[in-house]
């Protein structure tokens, strides 16, 4: 991860295969990832909708760019609960 950060690459961690215990012991402060993608399957133990979640580090949100005044585009909709987009 440090090599990626030295080269100004962004790091995405796919935590979808981790169980609840894995998420608890992951130690996110050690990895310093920019993005984490996971499924709510690990929380509810069923995945009827295929609902996924993309967590974005606050300092990396600007890298997504803006299109038509919005950040993000396509099938993924970004909803901020902390800052207005």
N, C-alpha and C positions, 0 to 999 in steps of 0.2 A: 504494500500500500504506500509505503514511503517513496518508492520508485515512481509510482503513478503520480503522486503529489508533487514530486520534484520536476516532473515533466508537464505539469499543469493539466493532467488528465483528471477526469472526474471518476469517482469510484462508486459503483452500485453493488450493494450486497443483496443477493436473493436469499431471503430468510424464510421462503415458503415451505421448505421441507423441515424446518425446526418445529419441535413440539413446544408446549408451554414451558417445560423445564429448560429447553434449549434457548428460548427467547430470554428467559430469566437469567441464565448464566452466560449470555453472549458477550457481555462486556463491551458495549458499543463505544465507550470512551477510548478503548484501546485501538479500535479500527479507524475511527475518524472518517467514516464514509460520507459521501455527499447525498446518496439516495439509498433507500432501503425499500425493497418491494416484498410484500408478504400477502398471504391469503388469510381471510378470516376463518378459514377452515380450522386452523389451530386453536382458535378461541372457542368455536361453537361445535367442533367435531363433526360437522356436516357442511357440505358445500352445495346447497341447492341452487344458488344463483351464480356461482363462480366469481363472487365479489372479491376483488383484490384491493390492495392499499399501497400507495406510493408515498413514502415519507421523504420529505425534502429538507435538507439542512438549510436553515435560513440564509446562510451566505451563498448557497448554490442556486437559489430560486431565480436569480436574474439570468442564469445561463440558459434557461428554457426559452428565452426570447419572447417577444410580443408579436401577435398577429391580430390585426383588427382591434387593437387596444386591449387584447386579452393575452394572458400568459398561457401558453400551451395551445394545442389544436388537435384535431382528429378525434379518435374515439375516446381518448382520455380527457376527462373534465377535471380541472383543478379547482378545488374548493378550499378556500382559506378560512380558517376559524380564528386566525390571529391578526392578519393584516389584510387590508382591502386590496383586491387585485384590480 
